[in-house]
Protein backbone atom coordinates (compact mmCIF):
# COMPACT_ATOMS: atom_id res chain seq x y z
CA UNK A 1 0.00 0.00 0.00
CA UNK A 2 1.16 3.54 -0.74
CA UNK A 3 2.44 5.69 2.10
CA UNK A 4 -0.30 7.12 4.29
CA UNK A 5 -1.12 10.77 3.63
CA UNK A 6 -1.31 12.75 6.87
CA UNK A 7 -3.47 15.87 6.57
CA UNK A 8 -2.05 18.73 8.60
CA UNK A 9 -5.01 20.81 9.70
CA UNK A 10 -2.49 23.21 11.20
CA UNK A 11 -0.92 23.97 7.80
CA UNK A 12 -4.26 24.25 5.97
CA UNK A 13 -5.71 26.48 8.70
CA UNK A 14 -2.65 28.75 8.44
CA UNK A 15 -3.23 29.09 4.69
CA UNK A 16 -6.94 29.87 5.15
CA UNK A 17 -6.17 32.55 7.74
CA UNK A 18 -3.47 34.06 5.53
CA UNK A 19 -5.96 34.25 2.64
CA UNK A 20 -8.51 35.98 4.87
CA UNK A 21 -5.91 38.39 6.25
CA UNK A 22 -4.95 39.35 2.68
CA UNK A 23 -8.59 40.25 1.92
CA UNK A 24 -9.37 42.31 5.01
CA UNK A 25 -7.54 45.58 4.16
CA UNK A 26 -9.52 45.99 0.92
CA UNK A 27 -12.76 45.24 2.76
CA UNK A 28 -11.95 47.85 5.41
CA UNK A 29 -11.29 50.36 2.65
CA UNK A 30 -14.55 49.48 0.90
CA UNK A 31 -16.89 49.24 3.91
CA UNK A 32 -15.17 51.41 6.51
CA UNK A 33 -14.55 48.74 9.10
CA UNK A 34 -13.20 45.23 9.64
CA UNK A 35 -15.31 42.18 10.49
CA UNK A 36 -16.16 42.07 14.20
CA UNK A 37 -16.48 38.85 16.22
CA UNK A 38 -17.95 38.94 19.73
CA UNK A 39 -17.29 35.94 21.99
CA UNK A 40 -19.10 35.42 25.31
CA UNK A 41 -17.60 33.23 28.01
CA UNK A 42 -19.64 32.41 31.13
CA UNK A 43 -17.73 30.92 34.06
CA UNK A 44 -14.18 29.79 34.70
CA UNK A 45 -13.89 26.48 32.82
CA UNK A 46 -10.16 26.17 31.94
CA UNK A 47 -10.74 24.48 28.57
CA UNK A 48 -13.30 27.10 27.56
CA UNK A 49 -10.95 29.90 28.62
CA UNK A 50 -8.22 28.39 26.44
CA UNK A 51 -10.58 28.07 23.43
CA UNK A 52 -11.79 31.65 23.81
CA UNK A 53 -8.24 32.97 24.06
CA UNK A 54 -7.32 31.08 20.86
CA UNK A 55 -10.34 32.46 18.99
CA UNK A 56 -9.46 36.01 19.99
CA UNK A 57 -5.89 35.45 18.82
CA UNK A 58 -7.12 34.06 15.48
CA UNK A 59 -9.38 37.06 14.96
CA UNK A 60 -6.52 39.48 15.58
CA UNK A 61 -4.23 37.53 13.24
CA UNK A 62 -6.64 37.93 10.32
CA UNK A 63 -7.29 41.60 11.05
CA UNK A 64 -10.75 41.36 12.63
CA UNK A 65 -12.00 43.35 15.56
CA UNK A 66 -12.41 40.93 18.47
CA UNK A 67 -14.46 41.45 21.61
CA UNK A 68 -14.45 38.94 24.46
CA UNK A 69 -17.16 39.32 27.11
CA UNK A 70 -16.25 37.39 30.25
CA UNK A 71 -19.11 36.78 32.67
CA UNK A 72 -19.08 35.21 36.14
CA UNK A 73 -20.41 31.69 36.74
CA UNK A 74 -23.37 33.15 38.64
CA UNK A 75 -24.61 35.14 35.61
CA UNK A 76 -28.33 34.49 35.17
CA UNK A 77 -29.89 33.25 31.96
CA UNK A 78 -31.80 36.51 31.58
CA UNK A 79 -28.62 38.57 31.98
CA UNK A 80 -26.91 36.51 29.28
CA UNK A 81 -29.91 36.77 26.95
CA UNK A 82 -29.93 40.57 27.41
CA UNK A 83 -26.25 40.77 26.38
CA UNK A 84 -26.95 38.62 23.31
CA UNK A 85 -29.93 40.84 22.44
CA UNK A 86 -27.74 43.95 22.63
CA UNK A 87 -25.12 42.33 20.36
CA UNK A 88 -27.85 41.30 17.91
CA UNK A 89 -28.94 44.94 17.70
CA UNK A 90 -25.39 46.27 17.27
CA UNK A 91 -24.78 46.85 13.56
CA UNK A 92 -21.03 46.91 14.23
CA UNK A 93 -21.02 43.26 15.37
CA UNK A 94 -21.04 40.61 12.62
CA UNK A 95 -20.58 37.36 14.51
CA UNK A 96 -21.70 36.22 17.97
CA UNK A 97 -20.40 33.10 19.67
CA UNK A 98 -21.30 31.86 23.14
CA UNK A 99 -18.63 29.42 24.28
CA UNK A 100 -20.23 26.11 25.21
CA UNK A 101 -20.89 24.52 27.60
CA UNK A 102 -22.64 27.19 29.64
CA UNK A 103 -23.25 26.70 33.40
CA UNK A 104 -26.00 24.19 34.20
CA UNK A 105 -28.50 26.79 35.41
CA UNK A 106 -28.60 28.31 31.89
CA UNK A 107 -30.64 26.69 29.09
CA UNK A 108 -28.17 26.09 26.26
CA UNK A 109 -30.94 25.78 23.65
CA UNK A 110 -32.44 29.14 24.61
CA UNK A 111 -29.01 30.75 24.35
CA UNK A 112 -28.34 29.32 20.88
CA UNK A 113 -31.78 30.33 19.66
CA UNK A 114 -31.34 33.87 21.02
CA UNK A 115 -28.39 34.59 18.71
CA UNK A 116 -29.57 36.25 15.50
CA UNK A 117 -29.34 33.75 12.66
CA UNK A 118 -27.41 36.24 10.52
CA UNK A 119 -24.74 36.49 13.27
CA UNK A 120 -24.65 32.78 14.17
CA UNK A 121 -21.04 32.02 13.25
CA UNK A 122 -21.20 28.58 14.93
CA UNK A 123 -24.02 27.46 12.63
CA UNK A 124 -26.01 26.11 15.60
CA UNK A 125 -29.18 28.23 15.31
CA UNK A 126 -32.29 26.10 14.53
CA UNK A 127 -32.87 28.13 11.35
CA UNK A 128 -29.35 27.39 10.12
CA UNK A 129 -29.73 23.72 11.02
CA UNK A 130 -33.02 23.54 9.12
CA UNK A 131 -31.49 25.27 6.11
CA UNK A 132 -28.62 22.75 6.06
CA UNK A 133 -31.03 19.82 5.97
CA UNK A 134 -33.20 21.52 3.33
CA UNK A 135 -30.20 22.26 1.07
CA UNK A 136 -30.70 26.01 1.45
CA UNK A 137 -27.98 28.63 2.07
CA UNK A 138 -26.78 28.49 5.66
CA UNK A 139 -23.84 28.98 7.99
CA UNK A 140 -22.12 25.59 8.18
CA UNK A 141 -20.98 24.36 11.60
CA UNK A 142 -17.25 24.95 11.88
CA UNK A 143 -15.98 21.44 12.62
CA UNK A 144 -17.80 19.55 9.81
CA UNK A 145 -16.96 22.40 7.45
CA UNK A 146 -13.29 22.03 8.42
CA UNK A 147 -13.42 18.28 7.80
CA UNK A 148 -14.88 18.80 4.32
CA UNK A 149 -12.11 21.27 3.51
CA UNK A 150 -9.49 18.75 4.67
CA UNK A 151 -10.99 16.00 2.50
CA UNK A 152 -10.96 18.38 -0.46
CA UNK A 153 -7.35 19.41 0.23
CA UNK A 154 -6.29 15.75 0.37
CA UNK A 155 -8.00 15.05 -2.96
CA UNK A 156 -10.39 12.53 -1.42
CA UNK A 157 -13.18 11.56 -3.78
CA UNK A 158 -16.44 11.48 -1.84
CA UNK A 159 -19.05 10.77 -4.50
CA UNK A 160 -20.24 7.17 -4.45
CA UNK A 161 -18.09 6.26 -1.45
CA UNK A 162 -19.36 4.65 1.75
CA UNK A 163 -18.93 6.98 4.71
CA UNK A 164 -19.43 6.09 8.37
CA UNK A 165 -19.73 8.82 10.99
CA UNK A 166 -19.35 7.63 14.60
CA UNK A 167 -21.23 10.15 16.71
CA UNK A 168 -24.61 11.86 16.38
CA UNK A 169 -24.17 15.22 18.10
CA UNK A 170 -25.83 18.35 16.76
CA UNK A 171 -22.42 20.01 16.62
CA UNK A 172 -20.49 17.40 14.61
CA UNK A 173 -22.06 14.01 13.88
CA UNK A 174 -25.41 15.01 12.37
CA UNK A 175 -24.22 17.97 10.25
CA UNK A 176 -21.14 15.97 9.19
CA UNK A 177 -23.35 13.17 7.88
CA UNK A 178 -25.51 15.65 5.94
CA UNK A 179 -22.53 17.41 4.37
CA UNK A 180 -21.09 14.07 3.22
CA UNK A 181 -24.52 13.09 1.90
CA UNK A 182 -24.69 16.33 -0.06
CA UNK A 183 -21.43 15.30 -1.76
CA UNK A 184 -23.13 12.03 -2.81
CA UNK A 185 -21.56 9.68 -0.27
CA UNK A 186 -23.64 6.81 1.10
CA UNK A 187 -23.69 7.64 4.81
CA UNK A 188 -24.16 5.53 7.93
CA UNK A 189 -24.42 7.23 11.32
CA UNK A 190 -23.08 4.97 14.06
CA UNK A 191 -23.07 5.57 17.80
CA UNK A 192 -22.62 4.01 21.24
CA UNK A 193 -25.57 1.65 20.76
CA UNK A 194 -24.68 0.48 17.27
CA UNK A 195 -24.49 -3.31 17.21
CA UNK A 196 -21.34 -4.88 15.81
CA UNK A 197 -19.75 -1.45 15.43
CA UNK A 198 -16.50 -2.84 14.01
CA UNK A 199 -18.41 -4.56 11.19
CA UNK A 200 -20.06 -1.25 10.33
CA UNK A 201 -16.85 0.80 10.41
CA UNK A 202 -14.93 -1.73 8.33
CA UNK A 203 -17.31 -0.99 5.45
CA UNK A 204 -16.24 2.64 5.42
CA UNK A 205 -14.20 4.19 2.63
CA UNK A 206 -14.35 7.36 4.75
CA UNK A 207 -14.52 7.01 8.54
CA UNK A 208 -15.17 10.03 10.77
CA UNK A 209 -14.75 9.49 14.51
CA UNK A 210 -16.52 12.09 16.66
CA UNK A 211 -17.49 10.47 19.96
CA UNK A 212 -15.03 11.81 22.52
CA UNK A 213 -13.69 8.42 23.66
CA UNK A 214 -9.94 8.00 23.87
CA UNK A 215 -8.59 5.70 21.11
CA UNK A 216 -11.88 3.80 20.74
CA UNK A 217 -11.29 3.27 17.00
CA UNK A 218 -8.75 0.46 16.83
CA UNK A 219 -6.95 -0.98 13.82
CA UNK A 220 -9.36 -3.90 13.50
CA UNK A 221 -12.23 -1.42 12.98
CA UNK A 222 -10.64 0.16 9.90
CA UNK A 223 -10.57 -1.19 6.35
CA UNK A 224 -7.20 -1.15 4.57
CA UNK A 225 -6.89 2.06 2.56
CA UNK A 226 -9.71 3.89 4.38
CA UNK A 227 -9.71 7.65 4.90
CA UNK A 228 -9.79 8.25 8.66
CA UNK A 229 -10.80 11.63 10.12
CA UNK A 230 -10.35 11.99 13.88
CA UNK A 231 -12.50 14.74 15.40
CA UNK A 232 -12.03 13.62 19.01
CA UNK A 233 -9.89 15.54 21.47
CA UNK A 234 -9.24 13.65 24.71
CA UNK A 235 -6.62 13.91 27.39
CA UNK A 236 -4.71 10.69 27.99
CA UNK A 237 -4.87 10.10 31.78
CA UNK A 238 -1.51 8.31 31.74
CA UNK A 239 0.55 10.81 29.75
CA UNK A 240 -1.54 13.96 30.20
CA UNK A 241 -1.20 14.57 26.45
CA UNK A 242 -4.00 15.16 23.95
CA UNK A 243 -5.10 12.22 21.83
CA UNK A 244 -8.01 11.45 19.54
CA UNK A 245 -10.83 8.93 19.24
CA UNK A 246 -8.59 6.91 16.91
CA UNK A 247 -5.66 4.74 17.99
CA UNK A 248 -3.42 6.72 15.67
CA UNK A 249 -0.21 4.68 15.96
CA UNK A 250 -2.02 1.47 15.01
CA UNK A 251 -4.42 2.89 12.41
CA UNK A 252 -1.89 5.02 10.53
CA UNK A 253 -0.44 1.80 9.08
CA UNK A 254 -3.80 0.83 7.51
CA UNK A 255 -5.27 4.17 6.42
CA UNK A 256 -4.62 5.86 3.08
CA UNK A 257 -5.34 9.27 4.60
CA UNK A 258 -5.51 10.21 8.29
CA UNK A 259 -5.68 13.30 10.50
CA UNK A 260 -3.53 13.61 13.64
CA UNK A 261 -4.54 14.83 17.10
CA UNK A 262 -3.49 17.46 17.92
CA UNK A 263 -2.84 19.45 14.74
CA UNK A 264 -5.65 17.96 12.66
CA UNK A 265 -9.31 18.96 12.77
CA UNK A 266 -8.95 21.35 15.73
CA UNK A 267 -7.09 24.17 13.94
CA UNK A 268 -9.51 23.83 11.00
CA UNK A 269 -12.50 24.37 13.28
CA UNK A 270 -11.02 27.70 14.34
CA UNK A 271 -10.08 28.68 10.77
CA UNK A 272 -13.63 27.96 9.61
CA UNK A 273 -14.95 30.15 12.41
CA UNK A 274 -12.96 32.98 10.86
CA UNK A 275 -14.44 32.10 7.45
CA UNK A 276 -17.97 32.07 8.86
CA UNK A 277 -17.40 35.46 10.50
CA UNK A 278 -16.26 36.85 7.15
CA UNK A 279 -19.33 35.41 5.41
CA UNK A 280 -21.67 36.96 8.00
CA UNK A 281 -19.85 40.30 7.64
CA UNK A 282 -20.12 40.26 3.85
CA UNK A 283 -23.83 39.44 4.00
CA UNK A 284 -24.39 42.33 6.42
CA UNK A 285 -22.35 44.75 4.31
CA UNK A 286 -24.20 43.79 1.13
CA UNK A 287 -27.53 44.27 2.85
CA UNK A 288 -26.51 47.60 4.42
CA UNK A 289 -25.10 48.87 1.15
CA UNK A 290 -27.95 47.33 -0.91
CA UNK A 291 -25.56 45.48 -3.17
CA UNK A 292 -26.66 42.62 -5.39
C-alpha positions as a LaTeX table, in Angstrom:
\begin{tabular}{lrrr}
\hline
Residue & $x$ (\AA) & $y$ (\AA) & $z$ (\AA) \\
\hline
Unk1 & 0.00 & 0.00 & 0.00 \\
Unk2 & 1.16 & 3.54 & $-0.74$ \\
Unk3 & 2.44 & 5.69 & 2.10 \\
Unk4 & $-0.30$ & 7.12 & 4.29 \\
Unk5 & $-1.12$ & 10.77 & 3.63 \\
Unk6 & $-1.31$ & 12.75 & 6.87 \\
Unk7 & $-3.47$ & 15.87 & 6.57 \\
Unk8 & $-2.05$ & 18.73 & 8.60 \\
Unk9 & $-5.01$ & 20.81 & 9.70 \\
Unk10 & $-2.49$ & 23.21 & 11.20 \\
Unk11 & $-0.92$ & 23.97 & 7.80 \\
Unk12 & $-4.26$ & 24.25 & 5.97 \\
Unk13 & $-5.71$ & 26.48 & 8.70 \\
Unk14 & $-2.65$ & 28.75 & 8.44 \\
Unk15 & $-3.23$ & 29.09 & 4.69 \\
Unk16 & $-6.94$ & 29.87 & 5.15 \\
Unk17 & $-6.17$ & 32.55 & 7.74 \\
Unk18 & $-3.47$ & 34.06 & 5.53 \\
Unk19 & $-5.96$ & 34.25 & 2.64 \\
Unk20 & $-8.51$ & 35.98 & 4.87 \\
Unk21 & $-5.91$ & 38.39 & 6.25 \\
Unk22 & $-4.95$ & 39.35 & 2.68 \\
Unk23 & $-8.59$ & 40.25 & 1.92 \\
Unk24 & $-9.37$ & 42.31 & 5.01 \\
Unk25 & $-7.54$ & 45.58 & 4.16 \\
Unk26 & $-9.52$ & 45.99 & 0.92 \\
Unk27 & $-12.76$ & 45.24 & 2.76 \\
Unk28 & $-11.95$ & 47.85 & 5.41 \\
Unk29 & $-11.29$ & 50.36 & 2.65 \\
Unk30 & $-14.55$ & 49.48 & 0.90 \\
Unk31 & $-16.89$ & 49.24 & 3.91 \\
Unk32 & $-15.17$ & 51.41 & 6.51 \\
Unk33 & $-14.55$ & 48.74 & 9.10 \\
Unk34 & $-13.20$ & 45.23 & 9.64 \\
Unk35 & $-15.31$ & 42.18 & 10.49 \\
Unk36 & $-16.16$ & 42.07 & 14.20 \\
Unk37 & $-16.48$ & 38.85 & 16.22 \\
Unk38 & $-17.95$ & 38.94 & 19.73 \\
Unk39 & $-17.29$ & 35.94 & 21.99 \\
Unk40 & $-19.10$ & 35.42 & 25.31 \\
Unk41 & $-17.60$ & 33.23 & 28.01 \\
Unk42 & $-19.64$ & 32.41 & 31.13 \\
Unk43 & $-17.73$ & 30.92 & 34.06 \\
Unk44 & $-14.18$ & 29.79 & 34.70 \\
Unk45 & $-13.89$ & 26.48 & 32.82 \\
Unk46 & $-10.16$ & 26.17 & 31.94 \\
Unk47 & $-10.74$ & 24.48 & 28.57 \\
Unk48 & $-13.30$ & 27.10 & 27.56 \\
Unk49 & $-10.95$ & 29.90 & 28.62 \\
Unk50 & $-8.22$ & 28.39 & 26.44 \\
Unk51 & $-10.58$ & 28.07 & 23.43 \\
Unk52 & $-11.79$ & 31.65 & 23.81 \\
Unk53 & $-8.24$ & 32.97 & 24.06 \\
Unk54 & $-7.32$ & 31.08 & 20.86 \\
Unk55 & $-10.34$ & 32.46 & 18.99 \\
Unk56 & $-9.46$ & 36.01 & 19.99 \\
Unk57 & $-5.89$ & 35.45 & 18.82 \\
Unk58 & $-7.12$ & 34.06 & 15.48 \\
Unk59 & $-9.38$ & 37.06 & 14.96 \\
Unk60 & $-6.52$ & 39.48 & 15.58 \\
Unk61 & $-4.23$ & 37.53 & 13.24 \\
Unk62 & $-6.64$ & 37.93 & 10.32 \\
Unk63 & $-7.29$ & 41.60 & 11.05 \\
Unk64 & $-10.75$ & 41.36 & 12.63 \\
Unk65 & $-12.00$ & 43.35 & 15.56 \\
Unk66 & $-12.41$ & 40.93 & 18.47 \\
Unk67 & $-14.46$ & 41.45 & 21.61 \\
Unk68 & $-14.45$ & 38.94 & 24.46 \\
Unk69 & $-17.16$ & 39.32 & 27.11 \\
Unk70 & $-16.25$ & 37.39 & 30.25 \\
Unk71 & $-19.11$ & 36.78 & 32.67 \\
Unk72 & $-19.08$ & 35.21 & 36.14 \\
Unk73 & $-20.41$ & 31.69 & 36.74 \\
Unk74 & $-23.37$ & 33.15 & 38.64 \\
Unk75 & $-24.61$ & 35.14 & 35.61 \\
Unk76 & $-28.33$ & 34.49 & 35.17 \\
Unk77 & $-29.89$ & 33.25 & 31.96 \\
Unk78 & $-31.80$ & 36.51 & 31.58 \\
Unk79 & $-28.62$ & 38.57 & 31.98 \\
Unk80 & $-26.91$ & 36.51 & 29.28 \\
Unk81 & $-29.91$ & 36.77 & 26.95 \\
Unk82 & $-29.93$ & 40.57 & 27.41 \\
Unk83 & $-26.25$ & 40.77 & 26.38 \\
Unk84 & $-26.95$ & 38.62 & 23.31 \\
Unk85 & $-29.93$ & 40.84 & 22.44 \\
Unk86 & $-27.74$ & 43.95 & 22.63 \\
Unk87 & $-25.12$ & 42.33 & 20.36 \\
Unk88 & $-27.85$ & 41.30 & 17.91 \\
Unk89 & $-28.94$ & 44.94 & 17.70 \\
Unk90 & $-25.39$ & 46.27 & 17.27 \\
Unk91 & $-24.78$ & 46.85 & 13.56 \\
Unk92 & $-21.03$ & 46.91 & 14.23 \\
Unk93 & $-21.02$ & 43.26 & 15.37 \\
Unk94 & $-21.04$ & 40.61 & 12.62 \\
Unk95 & $-20.58$ & 37.36 & 14.51 \\
Unk96 & $-21.70$ & 36.22 & 17.97 \\
Unk97 & $-20.40$ & 33.10 & 19.67 \\
Unk98 & $-21.30$ & 31.86 & 23.14 \\
Unk99 & $-18.63$ & 29.42 & 24.28 \\
Unk100 & $-20.23$ & 26.11 & 25.21 \\
Unk101 & $-20.89$ & 24.52 & 27.60 \\
Unk102 & $-22.64$ & 27.19 & 29.64 \\
Unk103 & $-23.25$ & 26.70 & 33.40 \\
Unk104 & $-26.00$ & 24.19 & 34.20 \\
Unk105 & $-28.50$ & 26.79 & 35.41 \\
Unk106 & $-28.60$ & 28.31 & 31.89 \\
Unk107 & $-30.64$ & 26.69 & 29.09 \\
Unk108 & $-28.17$ & 26.09 & 26.26 \\
Unk109 & $-30.94$ & 25.78 & 23.65 \\
Unk110 & $-32.44$ & 29.14 & 24.61 \\
Unk111 & $-29.01$ & 30.75 & 24.35 \\
Unk112 & $-28.34$ & 29.32 & 20.88 \\
Unk113 & $-31.78$ & 30.33 & 19.66 \\
Unk114 & $-31.34$ & 33.87 & 21.02 \\
Unk115 & $-28.39$ & 34.59 & 18.71 \\
Unk116 & $-29.57$ & 36.25 & 15.50 \\
Unk117 & $-29.34$ & 33.75 & 12.66 \\
Unk118 & $-27.41$ & 36.24 & 10.52 \\
Unk119 & $-24.74$ & 36.49 & 13.27 \\
Unk120 & $-24.65$ & 32.78 & 14.17 \\
Unk121 & $-21.04$ & 32.02 & 13.25 \\
Unk122 & $-21.20$ & 28.58 & 14.93 \\
Unk123 & $-24.02$ & 27.46 & 12.63 \\
Unk124 & $-26.01$ & 26.11 & 15.60 \\
Unk125 & $-29.18$ & 28.23 & 15.31 \\
Unk126 & $-32.29$ & 26.10 & 14.53 \\
Unk127 & $-32.87$ & 28.13 & 11.35 \\
Unk128 & $-29.35$ & 27.39 & 10.12 \\
Unk129 & $-29.73$ & 23.72 & 11.02 \\
Unk130 & $-33.02$ & 23.54 & 9.12 \\
Unk131 & $-31.49$ & 25.27 & 6.11 \\
Unk132 & $-28.62$ & 22.75 & 6.06 \\
Unk133 & $-31.03$ & 19.82 & 5.97 \\
Unk134 & $-33.20$ & 21.52 & 3.33 \\
Unk135 & $-30.20$ & 22.26 & 1.07 \\
Unk136 & $-30.70$ & 26.01 & 1.45 \\
Unk137 & $-27.98$ & 28.63 & 2.07 \\
Unk138 & $-26.78$ & 28.49 & 5.66 \\
Unk139 & $-23.84$ & 28.98 & 7.99 \\
Unk140 & $-22.12$ & 25.59 & 8.18 \\
Unk141 & $-20.98$ & 24.36 & 11.60 \\
Unk142 & $-17.25$ & 24.95 & 11.88 \\
Unk143 & $-15.98$ & 21.44 & 12.62 \\
Unk144 & $-17.80$ & 19.55 & 9.81 \\
Unk145 & $-16.96$ & 22.40 & 7.45 \\
Unk146 & $-13.29$ & 22.03 & 8.42 \\
Unk147 & $-13.42$ & 18.28 & 7.80 \\
Unk148 & $-14.88$ & 18.80 & 4.32 \\
Unk149 & $-12.11$ & 21.27 & 3.51 \\
Unk150 & $-9.49$ & 18.75 & 4.67 \\
Unk151 & $-10.99$ & 16.00 & 2.50 \\
Unk152 & $-10.96$ & 18.38 & $-0.46$ \\
Unk153 & $-7.35$ & 19.41 & 0.23 \\
Unk154 & $-6.29$ & 15.75 & 0.37 \\
Unk155 & $-8.00$ & 15.05 & $-2.96$ \\
Unk156 & $-10.39$ & 12.53 & $-1.42$ \\
Unk157 & $-13.18$ & 11.56 & $-3.78$ \\
Unk158 & $-16.44$ & 11.48 & $-1.84$ \\
Unk159 & $-19.05$ & 10.77 & $-4.50$ \\
Unk160 & $-20.24$ & 7.17 & $-4.45$ \\
Unk161 & $-18.09$ & 6.26 & $-1.45$ \\
Unk162 & $-19.36$ & 4.65 & 1.75 \\
Unk163 & $-18.93$ & 6.98 & 4.71 \\
Unk164 & $-19.43$ & 6.09 & 8.37 \\
Unk165 & $-19.73$ & 8.82 & 10.99 \\
Unk166 & $-19.35$ & 7.63 & 14.60 \\
Unk167 & $-21.23$ & 10.15 & 16.71 \\
Unk168 & $-24.61$ & 11.86 & 16.38 \\
Unk169 & $-24.17$ & 15.22 & 18.10 \\
Unk170 & $-25.83$ & 18.35 & 16.76 \\
Unk171 & $-22.42$ & 20.01 & 16.62 \\
Unk172 & $-20.49$ & 17.40 & 14.61 \\
Unk173 & $-22.06$ & 14.01 & 13.88 \\
Unk174 & $-25.41$ & 15.01 & 12.37 \\
Unk175 & $-24.22$ & 17.97 & 10.25 \\
Unk176 & $-21.14$ & 15.97 & 9.19 \\
Unk177 & $-23.35$ & 13.17 & 7.88 \\
Unk178 & $-25.51$ & 15.65 & 5.94 \\
Unk179 & $-22.53$ & 17.41 & 4.37 \\
Unk180 & $-21.09$ & 14.07 & 3.22 \\
Unk181 & $-24.52$ & 13.09 & 1.90 \\
Unk182 & $-24.69$ & 16.33 & $-0.06$ \\
Unk183 & $-21.43$ & 15.30 & $-1.76$ \\
Unk184 & $-23.13$ & 12.03 & $-2.81$ \\
Unk185 & $-21.56$ & 9.68 & $-0.27$ \\
Unk186 & $-23.64$ & 6.81 & 1.10 \\
Unk187 & $-23.69$ & 7.64 & 4.81 \\
Unk188 & $-24.16$ & 5.53 & 7.93 \\
Unk189 & $-24.42$ & 7.23 & 11.32 \\
Unk190 & $-23.08$ & 4.97 & 14.06 \\
Unk191 & $-23.07$ & 5.57 & 17.80 \\
Unk192 & $-22.62$ & 4.01 & 21.24 \\
Unk193 & $-25.57$ & 1.65 & 20.76 \\
Unk194 & $-24.68$ & 0.48 & 17.27 \\
Unk195 & $-24.49$ & $-3.31$ & 17.21 \\
Unk196 & $-21.34$ & $-4.88$ & 15.81 \\
Unk197 & $-19.75$ & $-1.45$ & 15.43 \\
Unk198 & $-16.50$ & $-2.84$ & 14.01 \\
Unk199 & $-18.41$ & $-4.56$ & 11.19 \\
Unk200 & $-20.06$ & $-1.25$ & 10.33 \\
Unk201 & $-16.85$ & 0.80 & 10.41 \\
Unk202 & $-14.93$ & $-1.73$ & 8.33 \\
Unk203 & $-17.31$ & $-0.99$ & 5.45 \\
Unk204 & $-16.24$ & 2.64 & 5.42 \\
Unk205 & $-14.20$ & 4.19 & 2.63 \\
Unk206 & $-14.35$ & 7.36 & 4.75 \\
Unk207 & $-14.52$ & 7.01 & 8.54 \\
Unk208 & $-15.17$ & 10.03 & 10.77 \\
Unk209 & $-14.75$ & 9.49 & 14.51 \\
Unk210 & $-16.52$ & 12.09 & 16.66 \\
Unk211 & $-17.49$ & 10.47 & 19.96 \\
Unk212 & $-15.03$ & 11.81 & 22.52 \\
Unk213 & $-13.69$ & 8.42 & 23.66 \\
Unk214 & $-9.94$ & 8.00 & 23.87 \\
Unk215 & $-8.59$ & 5.70 & 21.11 \\
Unk216 & $-11.88$ & 3.80 & 20.74 \\
Unk217 & $-11.29$ & 3.27 & 17.00 \\
Unk218 & $-8.75$ & 0.46 & 16.83 \\
Unk219 & $-6.95$ & $-0.98$ & 13.82 \\
Unk220 & $-9.36$ & $-3.90$ & 13.50 \\
Unk221 & $-12.23$ & $-1.42$ & 12.98 \\
Unk222 & $-10.64$ & 0.16 & 9.90 \\
Unk223 & $-10.57$ & $-1.19$ & 6.35 \\
Unk224 & $-7.20$ & $-1.15$ & 4.57 \\
Unk225 & $-6.89$ & 2.06 & 2.56 \\
Unk226 & $-9.71$ & 3.89 & 4.38 \\
Unk227 & $-9.71$ & 7.65 & 4.90 \\
Unk228 & $-9.79$ & 8.25 & 8.66 \\
Unk229 & $-10.80$ & 11.63 & 10.12 \\
Unk230 & $-10.35$ & 11.99 & 13.88 \\
Unk231 & $-12.50$ & 14.74 & 15.40 \\
Unk232 & $-12.03$ & 13.62 & 19.01 \\
Unk233 & $-9.89$ & 15.54 & 21.47 \\
Unk234 & $-9.24$ & 13.65 & 24.71 \\
Unk235 & $-6.62$ & 13.91 & 27.39 \\
Unk236 & $-4.71$ & 10.69 & 27.99 \\
Unk237 & $-4.87$ & 10.10 & 31.78 \\
Unk238 & $-1.51$ & 8.31 & 31.74 \\
Unk239 & 0.55 & 10.81 & 29.75 \\
Unk240 & $-1.54$ & 13.96 & 30.20 \\
Unk241 & $-1.20$ & 14.57 & 26.45 \\
Unk242 & $-4.00$ & 15.16 & 23.95 \\
Unk243 & $-5.10$ & 12.22 & 21.83 \\
Unk244 & $-8.01$ & 11.45 & 19.54 \\
Unk245 & $-10.83$ & 8.93 & 19.24 \\
Unk246 & $-8.59$ & 6.91 & 16.91 \\
Unk247 & $-5.66$ & 4.74 & 17.99 \\
Unk248 & $-3.42$ & 6.72 & 15.67 \\
Unk249 & $-0.21$ & 4.68 & 15.96 \\
Unk250 & $-2.02$ & 1.47 & 15.01 \\
Unk251 & $-4.42$ & 2.89 & 12.41 \\
Unk252 & $-1.89$ & 5.02 & 10.53 \\
Unk253 & $-0.44$ & 1.80 & 9.08 \\
Unk254 & $-3.80$ & 0.83 & 7.51 \\
Unk255 & $-5.27$ & 4.17 & 6.42 \\
Unk256 & $-4.62$ & 5.86 & 3.08 \\
Unk257 & $-5.34$ & 9.27 & 4.60 \\
Unk258 & $-5.51$ & 10.21 & 8.29 \\
Unk259 & $-5.68$ & 13.30 & 10.50 \\
Unk260 & $-3.53$ & 13.61 & 13.64 \\
Unk261 & $-4.54$ & 14.83 & 17.10 \\
Unk262 & $-3.49$ & 17.46 & 17.92 \\
Unk263 & $-2.84$ & 19.45 & 14.74 \\
Unk264 & $-5.65$ & 17.96 & 12.66 \\
Unk265 & $-9.31$ & 18.96 & 12.77 \\
Unk266 & $-8.95$ & 21.35 & 15.73 \\
Unk267 & $-7.09$ & 24.17 & 13.94 \\
Unk268 & $-9.51$ & 23.83 & 11.00 \\
Unk269 & $-12.50$ & 24.37 & 13.28 \\
Unk270 & $-11.02$ & 27.70 & 14.34 \\
Unk271 & $-10.08$ & 28.68 & 10.77 \\
Unk272 & $-13.63$ & 27.96 & 9.61 \\
Unk273 & $-14.95$ & 30.15 & 12.41 \\
Unk274 & $-12.96$ & 32.98 & 10.86 \\
Unk275 & $-14.44$ & 32.10 & 7.45 \\
Unk276 & $-17.97$ & 32.07 & 8.86 \\
Unk277 & $-17.40$ & 35.46 & 10.50 \\
Unk278 & $-16.26$ & 36.85 & 7.15 \\
Unk279 & $-19.33$ & 35.41 & 5.41 \\
Unk280 & $-21.67$ & 36.96 & 8.00 \\
Unk281 & $-19.85$ & 40.30 & 7.64 \\
Unk282 & $-20.12$ & 40.26 & 3.85 \\
Unk283 & $-23.83$ & 39.44 & 4.00 \\
Unk284 & $-24.39$ & 42.33 & 6.42 \\
Unk285 & $-22.35$ & 44.75 & 4.31 \\
Unk286 & $-24.20$ & 43.79 & 1.13 \\
Unk287 & $-27.53$ & 44.27 & 2.85 \\
Unk288 & $-26.51$ & 47.60 & 4.42 \\
Unk289 & $-25.10$ & 48.87 & 1.15 \\
Unk290 & $-27.95$ & 47.33 & $-0.91$ \\
Unk291 & $-25.56$ & 45.48 & $-3.17$ \\
Unk292 & $-26.66$ & 42.62 & $-5.39$ \\
\hline
\end{tabular}
